[in-house]
Amino acid sequence: MSGSSRTPSKPHGARGLSGGLAAGALVLGTALAGGGPALAASGPAATTTAAASTARCAGPNAAALCAQPGDLLDVTLDQLRPTQPAIGSDQIYYKLGRYSSAKDEQAGDLNKRFDDWCETNGQEEAASAQPGARISDPSSFTCTVAVGDETPDTLAQMKTVVVGPGGALYLTDGHHTLTSFLETPDGGPKTHIRLRVTGNLSTLPTAAFWKTMQDNKWVWLKDENNDPITVDQLPTRLGLASFHDDPYRSLVYLTRDIGYQAPAEAAEFLEFSWGTWLRGRLDLASYDLRDPASYLSAVRAASEAMSATPGDTEITPGLTADQAGRMAEWNDGKKPTGGEFAKLGLPLSDKKPGKLAFALDYSAKVAVPPACTKTLTGAYTGPLVVASGVTCLDRTRLTGPVVVRAGASLVSRGADITGPVQAVGARTVSLCGTRLTGPLSVVNTKERLTLSGPGCTANALNGPVQLVGNPVEAPAPAPVP
C-alpha cells in the first residue's frame, strides 16, 4: 500500500493524558478530567481506601490493580476476557472484508481499519499511513488527535473494561471491534489498544465480583439462542473461534442508522437487547442470510419494526425503545432508494460497497466445517478417540491424547488441548483458535484440513507439527515462545 494522508481535524484541547503508548507493557493513563462512570459496587467488600489501593500497586499487574474509573489502560488484545458468549459474525465479516479490500484507497481515502483503531484509541480518525502500515504498529500511521489532546467526544468513543480479581481485565464493550483487530492479518493478539476503565473490582472475591458485574449490567449471560448461561460458560479470550454466532446481533448492527441510532449514553449490550426484542417479531429462518436481497429484506423488516414501535415500549426490562435509540422516522425519513438503507445494499462492484456486500463476500470465503455429531465443552480428561462422526471441541479444556481414526472428523474452536493430537486418514480436521501444548500430526486427510484462513482464528501450536498428504494444508503457525 502506498503512503497516504488526509487533512487533519482542527486541534483539540488537552484532556489529561500524558505520553504515548508504551511498547509491550500494560500502562495506566492519567485519570480523565471528570472521570468515567463511578464504580457501582457497594458495601464493605467493594470499598477500597486510598491506602489499600496504594499497597497493592506493585508487581506486573500494578497498572490494572491501581486503575480507577475514568483511567485509561494500554493493553494487548490477548489480555482481555470477554463478558458475552456470542457475537454477530456478520458484523466482524463486514469489518474484515473491508479491511482487506482496496476500495477505500481507490476512493482516495485511508483504509477503515486505521480509522477504527484511532477512534477506539481515543484519537478520532486516521490522518496518514505509511506504505505497509499495520495496526499492530501504531508508529506506522498517525491519528488526527494526538495522545494528550483527547476531548470528551473522542474519549466517549473508546471501549471499556472492568478490572477483576487479580487484575484480570474484563472487556465490557468492544468485543466486535477488538475481535476484528485480532483477526485482521496486520493485527493479532499482541496488538495494543487503550481502554477506558469503568470499574475496579479487583479486591472482591470471585462470587462478589460476578454479582457486582451482573448488578451493574457489565456482563451478558445469554447465549446465541437467548438461553441463560453461567459465568463459567463465558469465553476466556477474544477471537471468532471463541464466540458463538448470534444472527440477531448481526441483524441489529445492520439496522444502525436505519431503525435505531446508538444513544450517547448507550446501555451496555444495547444491540443484544434489541436482538432479544426482535426474536419474538421476526423469524430469521424464513430468510436466506447468504442471499443479498433476502438479507436486505430482513434488515428492512427489522428496522421498520424498531422504528414503528411506540417509544415507551420496553424492549427489555427497564429500557424503552426511545432510550435504546429508536428512530422515530424509518431510514431518517428517506425512501428505501436513499439514505443509509440504500447505502447498505450497494454491491461489491460499487465504488463504495455497502456493509452487507463486504460481509457476504468475506463470509463466502470462510471454510464451513461439517456439522457436529458430538460436542464436548468444559473440562475433559482424555484420552479422546474419535472413531466416527464429527466430534467438536467447543472451548473445551482437554487434557490427554487425541486420536482421530480414518473417516472421522475433529473440529476444534477455541479449545485448550494439553497432549498430542494425531489424525490419520480423517475426513476433516479443523483447528481454529486452539491452544495446543503437544505435537500435532495430520496425515492423509480425505476432504479438508483447516488450520488458518478467513474466519479461522490463529492457533497457538506449541510443539512439533507434521502435515503430510492432506488436500488443503494450511501453514502451521510458529510455536509459542
C-alpha positions as CSV (number, residue, x, y, z in Angstrom):
1,M,0.0,0.0,0.0
2,S,1.3,3.4,-0.8
3,G,1.6,6.0,1.9
4,S,-1.3,8.4,2.1
5,S,-2.8,11.1,4.4
6,R,-5.9,13.2,4.9
7,T,-6.3,16.7,6.2
8,P,-6.1,16.7,10.0
9,S,-9.0,17.9,12.1
10,K,-8.8,21.1,14.0
11,P,-6.7,20.9,17.2
12,H,-8.4,19.7,20.4
13,G,-7.7,20.9,23.9
14,A,-5.6,18.6,26.2
15,R,-7.6,16.4,28.5
16,G,-5.3,14.8,31.0
17,L,-3.4,12.1,29.1
18,S,0.4,12.1,29.0
19,G,2.9,10.3,26.9
20,G,2.3,7.8,24.1
21,L,1.7,4.1,24.0
22,A,4.3,2.0,25.8
23,A,5.5,-0.9,23.8
24,G,5.0,-4.3,25.3
25,A,3.6,-3.2,28.7
26,L,0.4,-2.5,30.5
27,V,0.3,1.2,31.0
28,L,-2.1,3.3,33.1
29,G,-3.1,6.6,31.6
30,T,-3.7,9.7,33.7
31,A,-7.1,10.0,35.2
32,L,-9.5,11.8,32.9
33,A,-11.0,15.1,33.8
34,G,-14.4,14.3,35.3
35,G,-13.6,10.6,35.4
36,G,-15.9,7.9,34.0
37,P,-18.9,6.1,35.4
38,A,-18.4,5.6,39.1
39,L,-17.9,2.2,40.5
40,A,-21.3,1.0,41.4
41,A,-20.4,-1.8,43.8
42,S,-21.4,-1.1,47.4
43,G,-20.8,-2.4,50.9
44,P,-17.6,-3.0,52.8
45,A,-16.3,-5.6,50.4
46,A,-16.5,-3.1,47.5
47,T,-14.9,-0.1,49.3
48,T,-11.3,0.5,48.5
49,T,-9.4,3.0,50.6
50,A,-6.5,5.1,49.2
51,A,-4.1,3.3,51.5
52,A,-5.2,-0.2,50.4
53,S,-5.1,0.9,46.8
54,T,-1.5,2.1,47.2
55,A,-0.5,-1.1,49.0
56,R,-1.5,-3.3,46.1
57,C,0.1,-1.0,43.4
58,A,3.1,-3.3,42.8
59,G,4.1,-6.1,40.5
60,P,3.3,-6.9,36.8
61,N,-0.4,-6.0,37.2
62,A,0.1,-2.8,39.2
63,A,-1.4,-0.5,36.5
64,A,-4.6,-2.5,36.3
65,L,-4.8,-3.1,40.1
66,C,-4.5,0.6,40.7
67,A,-6.8,1.8,38.0
68,Q,-9.7,4.0,38.8
69,P,-12.9,4.7,36.9
70,G,-12.0,7.1,34.0
71,D,-8.4,6.0,33.8
72,L,-7.0,4.7,30.5
73,L,-5.2,1.4,30.3
74,D,-2.9,0.4,27.4
75,V,-3.5,-3.3,26.9
76,T,-2.8,-6.0,24.3
77,L,-5.8,-7.9,22.9
78,D,-4.7,-11.3,24.4
79,Q,-5.0,-9.8,27.9
80,L,-8.8,-9.3,27.6
81,R,-11.6,-11.6,28.9
82,P,-15.0,-11.4,27.2
83,T,-18.2,-10.7,29.1
84,Q,-20.5,-12.1,26.5
85,P,-20.7,-15.6,24.9
86,A,-21.8,-14.6,21.4
87,I,-21.2,-12.1,18.7
88,G,-22.8,-11.2,15.4
89,S,-20.3,-12.8,13.0
90,D,-21.5,-10.8,10.0
91,Q,-20.5,-7.5,11.7
92,I,-17.0,-8.8,12.0
93,Y,-17.1,-10.3,8.5
94,Y,-18.0,-6.8,7.2
95,K,-15.0,-5.3,9.0
96,L,-12.6,-7.9,7.9
97,G,-13.9,-7.8,4.3
98,R,-13.5,-4.0,4.2
99,Y,-10.1,-4.1,5.9
100,S,-8.8,-6.5,3.3
101,S,-10.3,-4.5,0.4
102,A,-8.6,-1.8,-1.6
103,K,-11.9,0.1,-2.1
104,D,-11.1,2.8,0.5
105,E,-7.7,3.5,-1.1
106,Q,-9.1,3.5,-4.6
107,A,-11.6,6.2,-3.4
108,G,-8.6,8.3,-2.2
109,D,-9.1,7.5,1.5
110,L,-7.3,5.6,4.1
111,N,-8.3,2.0,4.9
112,K,-11.1,1.9,7.5
113,R,-9.0,-0.3,9.9
114,F,-6.8,2.7,10.7
115,D,-9.9,4.9,11.3
116,D,-11.3,2.2,13.6
117,W,-8.1,1.8,15.6
118,C,-7.7,5.6,16.0
119,E,-11.3,6.0,17.1
120,T,-11.1,3.1,19.5
121,N,-7.8,4.5,21.0
122,G,-9.5,7.9,21.7
123,Q,-7.8,9.7,18.7
124,E,-10.8,10.3,16.4
125,E,-9.7,9.0,13.0
126,A,-6.6,8.2,10.9
127,A,-4.6,11.1,9.5
128,S,-1.9,9.3,7.5
129,A,-0.4,5.9,6.9
130,Q,3.0,4.8,5.7
131,P,3.4,2.2,3.0
132,G,2.9,-1.2,4.6
133,A,1.3,0.3,7.7
134,R,-0.1,-2.1,10.2
135,I,-2.5,-1.6,13.1
136,S,-0.1,-3.7,15.2
137,D,2.5,-0.9,14.7
138,P,1.0,2.4,15.7
139,S,4.2,4.2,14.7
140,S,3.4,3.3,11.0
141,F,0.3,5.6,10.9
142,T,-1.0,8.7,12.7
143,C,-4.3,9.9,14.0
144,T,-6.0,13.3,13.8
145,V,-6.0,13.7,17.6
146,A,-2.6,13.2,19.3
147,V,-2.3,11.4,22.6
148,G,-2.7,14.1,25.2
149,D,-5.1,16.1,23.1
150,E,-8.2,14.0,23.6
151,T,-11.6,15.6,24.1
152,P,-14.7,14.3,25.9
153,D,-16.1,13.4,22.4
154,T,-13.1,11.3,21.4
155,L,-12.8,9.6,24.8
156,A,-16.5,8.7,24.6
157,Q,-15.8,6.5,21.5
158,M,-13.3,4.3,23.5
159,K,-14.2,0.8,24.5
160,T,-14.5,-0.1,28.2
161,V,-13.0,-2.5,30.7
162,V,-13.6,-3.6,34.3
163,V,-10.6,-4.7,36.5
164,G,-11.4,-8.0,38.1
165,P,-9.8,-10.1,40.9
166,G,-6.0,-10.4,40.4
167,G,-6.0,-7.5,37.9
168,A,-7.8,-9.6,35.2
169,L,-9.3,-7.3,32.5
170,Y,-12.9,-7.9,31.6
171,L,-14.0,-6.2,28.3
172,T,-17.5,-4.7,28.7
173,D,-17.8,-3.0,25.3
174,G,-16.0,-3.5,22.0
175,H,-16.0,-7.3,21.5
176,H,-16.7,-6.9,17.8
177,T,-14.2,-4.2,17.1
178,L,-11.4,-5.8,19.1
179,T,-12.0,-9.2,17.6
180,S,-11.8,-7.6,14.2
181,F,-8.4,-6.1,15.2
182,L,-7.3,-9.6,16.4
183,E,-8.4,-11.4,13.2
184,T,-7.1,-9.0,10.6
185,P,-3.8,-10.1,9.1
186,D,-2.0,-6.9,10.2
187,G,-3.3,-7.1,13.8
188,G,-3.2,-10.1,16.0
189,P,-3.3,-10.9,19.8
190,K,-0.3,-8.6,20.6
191,T,-2.0,-5.5,19.1
192,H,-2.1,-2.6,21.5
193,I,-5.1,-0.5,22.3
194,R,-6.2,1.8,25.1
195,L,-9.4,1.1,27.1
196,R,-11.4,3.3,29.5
197,V,-11.8,1.8,32.9
198,T,-15.4,1.8,34.2
199,G,-14.8,0.0,37.5
200,N,-12.1,-1.6,39.6
201,L,-13.4,-4.7,41.4
202,S,-10.0,-6.3,41.9
203,T,-10.4,-6.6,45.7
204,L,-13.7,-8.6,45.6
205,P,-13.9,-12.3,46.0
206,T,-15.0,-14.1,42.8
207,A,-18.6,-14.6,43.8
208,A,-19.0,-10.9,44.8
209,F,-17.2,-9.8,41.7
210,W,-19.7,-11.6,39.4
211,K,-22.7,-10.4,41.4
212,T,-21.4,-6.8,41.1
213,M,-20.9,-7.3,37.3
214,Q,-24.5,-8.5,37.0
215,D,-25.9,-5.8,39.2
216,N,-24.2,-3.2,37.0
217,K,-25.2,-5.0,33.8
218,W,-21.5,-5.3,32.8
219,V,-22.0,-8.9,31.7
220,W,-24.4,-10.6,29.2
221,L,-25.3,-14.1,30.3
222,K,-27.5,-15.3,27.4
223,D,-26.2,-17.5,24.6
224,E,-26.8,-17.2,20.8
225,N,-30.3,-18.7,21.3
226,N,-31.2,-16.3,24.1
227,D,-30.9,-19.1,26.7
228,P,-29.3,-18.3,30.1
229,I,-25.7,-19.3,30.8
230,T,-23.4,-19.3,33.8
231,V,-20.3,-17.2,34.1
232,D,-18.2,-20.4,33.8
233,Q,-19.5,-20.7,30.2
234,L,-18.1,-17.3,29.1
235,P,-15.2,-17.4,26.6
236,T,-11.8,-16.8,28.1
237,R,-10.3,-14.9,25.2
238,L,-11.2,-12.9,22.1
239,G,-11.3,-14.3,18.6
240,L,-14.0,-15.6,16.2
241,A,-13.4,-19.1,17.4
242,S,-14.1,-18.2,21.0
243,F,-17.7,-16.9,20.3
244,H,-20.9,-18.5,19.1
245,D,-22.7,-16.6,16.3
246,D,-26.0,-14.8,17.1
247,P,-27.6,-13.8,13.8
248,Y,-30.0,-11.4,15.5
249,R,-27.0,-9.5,16.8
250,S,-25.7,-9.1,13.2
251,L,-29.1,-8.1,12.1
252,V,-29.3,-5.3,14.7
253,Y,-25.9,-4.0,13.7
254,L,-27.1,-3.7,10.1
255,T,-30.2,-1.7,11.2
256,R,-28.0,1.0,12.7
257,D,-29.0,4.5,11.5
258,I,-32.0,2.9,9.7
259,G,-34.1,1.7,12.6
260,Y,-32.1,3.0,15.6
261,Q,-29.2,5.2,16.5
262,A,-27.0,4.3,19.5
263,P,-27.5,7.0,22.1
264,A,-24.6,8.9,23.5
265,E,-25.1,7.2,26.9
266,A,-26.0,3.8,25.4
267,A,-26.9,0.9,27.8
268,E,-24.4,-1.9,27.9
269,F,-25.1,-4.7,25.4
270,L,-27.7,-2.5,23.7
271,E,-27.7,-4.4,20.5
272,F,-28.3,-7.7,22.3
273,S,-31.3,-6.1,23.9
274,W,-32.7,-5.1,20.6
275,G,-31.9,-8.6,19.2
276,T,-33.9,-10.2,22.1
277,W,-36.9,-8.0,21.3
278,L,-36.7,-8.8,17.6
279,R,-36.7,-12.6,18.2
280,G,-40.4,-12.6,19.0
281,R,-41.2,-10.4,16.0
282,L,-39.1,-11.7,13.1
283,D,-38.3,-15.3,12.2
284,L,-34.9,-15.2,10.5
285,A,-35.3,-18.8,9.4
286,S,-37.7,-17.5,6.7
287,Y,-34.9,-15.5,5.1
288,D,-31.7,-16.7,3.3
289,L,-29.0,-14.8,5.0
290,R,-26.5,-15.7,2.4
291,D,-28.5,-14.0,-0.4
292,P,-28.1,-10.2,-0.5
293,A,-31.7,-9.4,-1.5
294,S,-33.2,-11.7,1.1
295,Y,-30.9,-10.4,3.8
296,L,-31.7,-6.8,2.9
297,S,-35.4,-7.7,3.2
298,A,-34.8,-9.0,6.8
299,V,-33.0,-5.8,7.6
300,R,-35.8,-3.7,6.3
301,A,-38.4,-5.7,8.2
302,A,-36.4,-5.5,11.5
303,S,-35.6,-1.8,11.2
304,E,-39.2,-0.9,10.3
305,A,-40.4,-2.8,13.3
306,M,-37.9,-1.0,15.5
307,S,-38.9,2.4,14.2
308,A,-42.7,1.7,14.3
309,T,-42.8,0.5,17.9
310,P,-44.0,3.2,20.4
311,G,-41.1,4.9,22.1
312,D,-42.3,3.9,25.6
313,T,-42.3,0.2,24.7
314,E,-39.9,-1.7,27.0
315,I,-37.6,-3.7,24.7
316,T,-36.1,-5.2,27.8
317,P,-37.0,-4.6,31.5
318,G,-36.1,-1.0,32.4
319,L,-35.1,0.0,28.8
320,T,-37.6,1.7,26.5
321,A,-37.3,1.8,22.7
322,D,-36.6,5.5,22.8
323,Q,-33.8,5.0,25.5
324,A,-32.4,2.4,23.1
325,G,-32.2,4.8,20.3
326,R,-35.3,4.1,18.3
327,M,-35.5,6.3,15.2
328,A,-39.0,8.0,15.0
329,E,-38.7,8.1,11.2
330,W,-37.5,4.9,9.4
331,N,-34.3,5.5,7.4
332,D,-34.3,9.1,8.8
333,G,-37.4,9.9,6.7
334,K,-35.8,8.9,3.4
335,K,-37.2,6.5,0.8
336,P,-35.8,3.0,0.5
337,T,-33.8,4.2,-2.5
338,G,-32.0,6.7,-0.4
339,G,-30.4,7.2,3.0
340,E,-28.5,4.5,5.0
341,F,-30.8,1.7,3.8
342,A,-29.8,2.4,0.1
343,K,-26.1,2.5,1.1
344,L,-26.4,-0.8,3.0
345,G,-27.4,-2.6,-0.2
346,L,-24.8,-1.3,-2.6
347,P,-23.0,-4.2,-4.3
348,L,-19.3,-5.1,-4.1
349,S,-18.8,-3.7,-7.6
350,D,-19.8,-0.2,-6.5
351,K,-17.1,2.4,-5.6
352,K,-18.3,2.3,-2.1
353,P,-19.9,-1.1,-1.4
354,G,-22.4,-1.5,1.4
355,K,-21.7,-3.3,4.7
356,L,-23.8,-6.2,3.5
357,A,-21.8,-6.8,0.4
358,F,-18.5,-6.8,2.3
359,A,-19.9,-9.2,4.9
360,L,-21.3,-11.7,2.5
361,D,-18.2,-11.7,0.3
362,Y,-16.0,-12.4,3.3
363,S,-18.4,-15.0,4.7
364,A,-18.3,-16.9,1.4
365,K,-14.5,-17.4,1.9
366,V,-14.9,-18.9,5.4
367,A,-14.4,-22.7,5.4
368,V,-17.6,-24.3,6.9
369,P,-16.8,-27.4,9.0
370,P,-19.1,-30.4,8.9
371,A,-22.0,-30.5,11.4
372,C,-21.1,-31.8,14.8
373,T,-22.4,-35.3,15.9
374,K,-20.8,-35.0,19.3
375,T,-19.8,-31.8,21.2
376,L,-17.5,-31.5,24.2
377,T,-17.5,-28.4,26.4
378,G,-15.9,-27.5,29.7
379,A,-13.1,-29.7,31.2
380,Y,-12.4,-33.1,29.7
381,T,-9.7,-35.6,30.7
382,G,-8.7,-38.0,27.9
383,P,-7.7,-39.9,26.1
384,L,-10.1,-38.9,23.4
385,V,-10.6,-41.3,20.5
386,V,-12.7,-40.0,17.6
387,A,-13.7,-43.2,15.8
388,S,-16.6,-42.0,13.7
389,G,-18.8,-39.0,13.0
390,V,-17.8,-35.4,13.8
391,T,-16.5,-34.5,17.3
392,C,-16.4,-30.8,18.1
393,L,-14.4,-29.3,20.9
394,D,-16.2,-26.1,21.8
395,R,-13.9,-24.1,24.0
396,T,-13.0,-27.4,25.7
397,R,-10.2,-27.7,28.2
398,L,-8.9,-31.1,27.2
399,T,-6.0,-32.9,28.9
400,G,-4.8,-36.1,27.3
401,P,-4.0,-37.5,23.8
402,V,-6.5,-37.1,20.9
403,V,-6.6,-39.7,18.2
404,V,-8.8,-39.2,15.1
405,R,-9.5,-42.5,13.2
406,A,-9.9,-42.9,9.5
407,G,-13.1,-41.4,8.1
408,A,-13.9,-39.4,11.3
409,S,-13.7,-35.7,11.8
410,L,-12.4,-33.3,14.5
411,V,-13.4,-29.7,14.8
412,S,-11.8,-27.6,17.5
413,R,-12.8,-24.0,18.1
414,G,-11.3,-22.0,21.0
415,A,-10.1,-25.2,22.8
416,D,-7.1,-25.7,25.0
417,I,-5.5,-29.1,24.5
418,T,-2.6,-30.5,26.5
419,G,-1.4,-33.6,24.9
420,P,-0.7,-35.0,21.4
421,V,-3.2,-34.8,18.5
422,Q,-2.9,-37.4,15.8
423,A,-5.2,-37.9,12.8
424,V,-4.5,-40.4,10.0
425,G,-7.0,-40.7,7.1
426,A,-9.5,-38.5,8.8
427,R,-12.4,-37.0,6.8
428,T,-11.9,-33.4,8.1
429,V,-9.6,-31.8,10.6
430,S,-10.3,-28.2,11.6
431,L,-8.4,-26.3,14.4
432,C,-9.2,-22.6,14.8
433,G,-8.3,-20.5,17.9
434,T,-6.9,-23.6,19.5
435,R,-4.1,-23.6,22.0
436,L,-2.2,-26.9,21.7
437,T,0.6,-27.9,24.0
438,G,2.0,-31.1,22.4
439,P,2.7,-32.5,18.9
440,L,0.3,-32.3,16.0
441,S,0.3,-34.9,13.3
442,V,-2.3,-34.8,10.5
443,V,-1.7,-37.3,7.6
444,N,-3.8,-38.1,4.5
445,T,-6.9,-36.2,5.4
446,K,-9.6,-37.1,2.9
447,E,-11.6,-33.8,2.5
448,R,-10.1,-30.8,4.2
449,L,-7.5,-29.7,6.7
450,T,-8.1,-26.2,8.1
451,L,-5.5,-24.5,10.4
452,S,-5.8,-21.0,9.1
453,G,-7.6,-18.8,6.6
454,P,-10.6,-16.4,6.6
455,G,-12.7,-16.8,9.7
456,C,-10.2,-19.2,11.4
457,T,-8.7,-17.6,14.4
458,A,-4.9,-18.2,14.6
459,N,-3.9,-21.2,16.6
460,A,-1.1,-21.4,19.2
461,L,0.7,-24.6,18.4
462,N,3.4,-25.3,21.0
463,G,5.0,-28.4,19.8
464,P,6.2,-30.2,16.6
465,V,3.9,-30.2,13.6
466,Q,3.6,-32.8,10.9
467,L,1.3,-32.3,7.9
468,V,1.6,-34.9,5.2
469,G,-0.6,-35.8,2.2
470,N,-3.5,-33.5,3.0
471,P,-5.7,-32.0,0.3
472,V,-5.5,-28.5,1.8
473,E,-2.5,-27.9,4.0
474,A,-2.6,-24.7,6.0
475,P,0.8,-23.4,7.0
476,A,1.4,-24.1,10.7
477,P,1.9,-21.1,13.0
478,A,5.3,-20.8,14.7
479,P,5.5,-22.5,18.1
480,V,4.5,-20.2,21.1
481,P,7.6,-19.0,22.9
